[in-house]
Amino acid sequence: MTPYAELLVRPADGDDAIRARFHELARRCHPDVVLTRRGTDWRRLAAEWARCSGAYALVKTQALRDAWERREALVAGRCPACRGAGVTGGALKKAAVCAACRGEGRSSR
């Protein structure tokens, strides 16, 4: 599962929207908040908090989101510069063809 799916946000959402969603989830599953609830499944909440906080750590700023996207592109064998688009993509607004993959859309590694 991607960190975006874990937090129920979109990759295009800004830092403020992602932070707000994380704080919503924290109010629901943070260990300090739920200590007062009786009959709570502590193991499930601990696992949920670990997933939530881990996902937020990966995508809380635009720089971290870009780094995560590049790593995912490399793992999938796509070009990390254009994220596999091959032709003008994300950061390549002015270029007709990605210089890193020469328009192939695949990493040379």
KAMOZI-V445472 format. One record per residue. N is the residue number from 1. RES is the residue in three letters. PSI is psi in degrees with one decimal (none if undefined). Layout:
# KAMOZI-V445472
N_RES_PSI + N_RES_PSI
This chain:
# KAMOZI-V445472
1_MET_137.9 + 2_THR_158.4 + 3_PRO_-29.1 + 4_TYR_-43.5 + 5_ALA_-36.6 + 6_GLU_-40.3 + 7_LEU_-6.8 + 8_LEU_49.3 + 9_VAL_168.8 + 10_ARG_152.4 + 11_PRO_-28.3 + 12_ALA_-10.9 + 13_ASP_146.3 + 14_GLY_174.2 + 15_ASP_-42.1 + 16_ASP_-41.3 + 17_ALA_-40.4 + 18_ILE_-41.0 + 19_ARG_-42.3 + 20_ALA_-42.6 + 21_ARG_-40.5 + 22_PHE_-41.7 + 23_HIS_-34.4 + 24_GLU_-47.9 + 25_LEU_-36.6 + 26_ALA_-38.3 + 27_ARG_-25.7 + 28_ARG_-32.6 + 29_CYS_5.0 + 30_HIS_134.9 + 31_PRO_-37.5 + 32_ASP_-29.9 + 33_VAL_-39.0 + 34_VAL_1.2 + 35_LEU_-27.5 + 36_THR_-8.9 + 37_ARG_129.4 + 38_ARG_149.8 + 39_GLY_24.4 + 40_THR_139.9 + 41_ASP_94.0 + 42_TRP_-36.7 + 43_ARG_-42.3 + 44_ARG_-43.7 + 45_LEU_-37.5 + 46_ALA_-42.0 + 47_ALA_-40.8 + 48_GLU_-42.1 + 49_TRP_-41.3 + 50_ALA_-43.5 + 51_ARG_-44.4 + 52_CYS_-49.0 + 53_SER_-34.6 + 54_GLY_-41.7 + 55_ALA_-42.4 + 56_TYR_-37.7 + 57_ALA_-27.9 + 58_LEU_-27.5 + 59_VAL_20.6 + 60_LYS_-20.1 + 61_THR_162.0 + 62_GLN_-38.3 + 63_ALA_-41.8 + 64_LEU_-38.2 + 65_ARG_-42.6 + 66_ASP_-42.8 + 67_ALA_-40.9 + 68_TRP_-42.6 + 69_GLU_-41.4 + 70_ARG_-43.0 + 71_ARG_-43.7 + 72_GLU_-38.2 + 73_ALA_-42.0 + 74_LEU_-43.7 + 75_VAL_-38.7 + 76_ALA_-3.0 + 77_GLY_9.3 + 78_ARG_158.9 + 79_CYS_124.5 + 80_PRO_-20.0 + 81_ALA_-44.5 + 82_CYS_6.4 + 83_ARG_34.2 + 84_GLY_1.2 + 85_ALA_-31.5 + 86_GLY_-47.4 + 87_VAL_167.3 + 88_THR_112.2 + 89_GLY_-177.1 + 90_GLY_-83.7 + 91_ALA_1.8 + 92_LEU_44.9 + 93_LYS_-36.9 + 94_LYS_-18.2 + 95_ALA_141.2 + 96_ALA_-30.7 + 97_VAL_140.3 + 98_CYS_129.9 + 99_ALA_-28.8 + 100_ALA_-41.7 + 101_CYS_0.8 + 102_ARG_36.6 + 103_GLY_1.0 + 104_GLU_-30.6 + 105_GLY_-1.6 + 106_ARG_145.7 + 107_SER_144.8 + 108_SER_-5.6 + 109_ARG_none
